[in-house]
Amino acid sequence: MAELDPSPLSLATHGSSHFVRFYKDDSLLLDEVAPFVHQALAAGGASIVIATAEHLVALRRRLARLQAEAGGSDPGARLVTRDAEQTLSSFMLDDWPDAALFDATVGQLVRELAVHSATIHAFGEMVALLCERGNYSAAVRLEELWNELARRNRFTLFCAYPWSQFPNAAMADTFRHVCALHDHAAHCAAEAPPSHNPEQRLLELEQQALSLSAEVARRRAAESALAQRERELADFVENAAESIHQVGADGTILWANQAELRLLGYRWEEYVGHHIAAFHADAPVIEDILARLKAGDTVRDVPARLRCKDGGIKHVLISSNGHFEDGALRYTRCFTRDATERHQRDEAQAEREALMAELAASSRAKDEFLAMLGHELRNPLSPILTALEVIRRQGGHSVAHDIIGRQLTHLIRLVDDLLDVSRVNTGSIVLKTEALDLAQIIDKAVEMVAPLLDNRQHRFSVDVQGPLPVRGDHVRLVQIIANLLTNAARYTPPGGDIRLAASGDREHVYVSVVDNGIGIAADALPHVFDLFYQDRRDTDRSTGGLGVGLALVNNLVGLHGGGVEARSAGPGQGSEFRLRLPRLT
């Protein structure tokens, strides 16, 4: 291992053949090199300076000043200066110092000076140039060639390395190797003046060594933590659940994580390295995205269609921004979210909305048709009924006339129901509400339906529990109860039992119409209030209707703020329709 001594002049005086100086400040280094060179010249010897062009200029000024102060003569040929870069290139082959060429150039120079000079001092910076290039192994080899030359020729060699060429703990082995190739290793004295107390100096050096060791340990820990974070970050993006890819400024895919490759079904080499536009089904979309990114925009959730390896199409949402250096786009960071299911939902929703619009249009057309049909049917019925009444008054009463009258009345009610349904659906019914006693409403409804009940020979009973105050439209409430009674009369075989009961509590009044008729199947119960619904196929069609009566009841009850429900134990078990209305308080 090289010994430490701060003074190059002292080292040269004691006959050291090869020593190295590590320095931070160029000026301080040259302040030491100049006396070292001048020392040999003043003793009648020779000096060789192989330095950088900048250092050669500065050294010549310092040597001239020293020469003037000493009153010596011009050294002439005894001082040889060479440019380090040019000299180095004269013996380097493939970035490696050639021993024969080194001896033919540097070795020959030393031998020529030794003929006339007993003392030769040499200063060289070629090894420092090699280290600056990062070629430390070549620098070590050059030091070995200098040592081999020194064994054959007597001269003193002064080498210098900037501390910056050994910046971290990773260079420790190279640093020790360089030191080992020299007789002495020294730091610049001006940078670290020695203590007059050797023991104190040793303590200072020990403290510095401990500090350096701690710093090395800290840096190693920091480098290890940084490497761990880099591994974790690499794992995070590579195995993230979100699809991520990186695209160069020219549109070439530079990198993609596993989620991106799985999304589209490609292998790495089938995706990375290709232009991103090759995977977009819609060229204008990717062209717009790339243009916006180059302009510095951030794109968020842009819908796009990507081609999969299997030939399918993935609907995705793309978010991306760019990384710029010196104002130029270097690459973009892209995130791809699979929106295929969302697209399918949107398509299904659009289809549903289109279907609903079509159904609404169809419903409006139906309502308009029903209104038109009702009016067209209703118009001739009134004159016919009037003509029948005229015939009766003229003495033309007969059974046939009675039948015609009943059927005509039935037809008029059917048409009126049809018109009312149309009015409900179009929202044109306006209730004329007033305070009413439901018992009076029931009496009026029973009076209207009595001919049908008598004609079918039903046994009919009414049970009304006390006054039942409600607020509603008199005509419509009579229509509701009459329709329920008509429904029971029609769908109960002749000679059946029909009961109407009415009661109330503090909040509601209730009307129940119960029959022992043909009943309702369980699967039909949810539909009995649907418009035009008819499930009782076994009844006589002559007593049937259009399937609008119960639908009208349901709508009119709803307009009154109430409700109606149907109950039945099944076919042949009769049925019950229960009406609920708000009680007037």
C-alpha positions, 0 to 999 in steps of 0.5 A: 500500500502507498504511504501518505505524505503531503509534499511532492517536493519532499517525496522527490527529495527522498528519491520516491520514483512514483507518487500520486496526488488526489486533488479538488482544486486545479489551481492548488494542484498546479501550485505544487506541480510547478515547484516539482518541475522547477526543482529538477531544472534548478538542479541541472536535470530535466523535466517532462510535463504531459498535461492537458492543454489548459494545464500546460498554459498555466504551468508555463506561466508559473515556471517562468515566474519561478525561473525569474525569481531564481535567476536561472537560465532558460532550461531549453531542451531540458524541459519537455512538454506534451499534450496529454490527449495527443500523447495518449492517442499515440500508444492506445489501440482499441482503448487499451495502452499498447506496451510497445508503443508506450515504450517507443514514445514515452520510454524513448523520451525518458531515455533520451533525457537520461543521457544528459540529465541525472535527475528527471522529474515527470508529471503526467495526466494521461491516467486521469484522462482515461478515468474521465472517460470511464476507462479505469482498467486502462488507467490501471494498466498505464500506471503499470507501464509507468512502473515497468519503465521506472524499473529500467530508468531512474526518474521521479513520476508525479501523477494526479487524479481529481477526487471527482473521478472516485465519487462513491463507494462503488469506486473504492476497490479501483481507488485502492488499486490505484494507490497500490501502484504508487510508492506514495499517495497524497492529498493536496496540502493546501486543502487539508493542512496537517496538524502540528500535533501528530496524535491530533492529526491521527484522531482527525484522520480516524474521525474522517474515516469513521465519517466516510464509513458512515456515509458509505453505509448511508449511501448503500442503504439509500441505494438499496432502498432506491433499488427496492422502490424501483423494483416495486414501481416496476412490479406495480405498473407491470402487474397493475389491474389497469391496462397501461402502455407507453407510446413514443412521439412518432406513435410507436408503442414503446412498452405495455404491461400485462393487463394491456396485452391480456385485454387485446390478446397479443404477445409482447412482440406482436404489440410493442414496437408497432404503431398504435394506429395499427390497433385502432379501428377508427383512424380519425380517433387515434389521429385526434388523440395523438394530435392533442397529446403533441399539443400538450393536452391531456385526454380523458376517457376518450371512447375508442375501438381497438382491434383484438388478436382474435379479430374482435373489437374492444370498446375502450376509454383512453386517458393519456398525457405526454412527457416533454423534454426541451419543449418536445414530446418524448413519449405519452403515458396511456391508460386503457379501460375496457368499456365493452360492457358499458358500450353494450349497456348503452346500446341496450339502453338506447334500444330500450329507449327507442322501443319505449318511444315506439311504444309510446307513439303506438299507445298515443295512436291507440288512444287517438284511435279509441277516441275516434272510434268511440265518437264514431260509434256513439254518434249514431246510437243516440238517434237510434235510441231516440227513434226507439223511444218514438216507436214506443210512444206511438204504441209500438211496444213489444218484446223485440223493442225491449230487447233492442232497448236493452242491447242498445243501452248496453252498447251505449255503455260499452262505447262510453266506457271506451271513451272514458278509457281514452280520456283517462289515458290522455289525461283529459278527465277532470274530476268534479269533486265534492263532499258525498255520502258513499251510501247515496252513491251505492244506491244510485249504482244499484239502481243503474245495474238493477235491470241486469241483476233482475234479467240474470235472476241474481240474488242481491244483497246490500249492507252499508255500515253507517254514513261513509263520507268521501270527497269525489266526483259523483258521476265517476264514483257511481260509474266505479261501483256500477262497473264492479256490480256489472262485472259480478252480474256478467261473470256469475251464472244466472241465479247466482249470489252477489253481495255488496258491503260498505264500511269504514274506519278512521282513514278509509271507506271500503266497498266490497263486491262478492260473487259466487261466479266463475272465479279467476285463475291465479295467473290471471289475477295480476292482469284483471285490471289491464286494458282489454284483458279477458280471461274468462273464456267459458262465459257467454260472450253475449254477456261479455264486454270489451275488457275495459270496465275493470281497467276504467275502475282502476284508473278512476279509483286512482284519480280519487287517491284510492285503490282496488284489488281482486281476490279469488280462490280460483276458477269456479270459486267466485271472486271479490273486488275490494275498493278503498277510498280516503275518508272525508274528515 
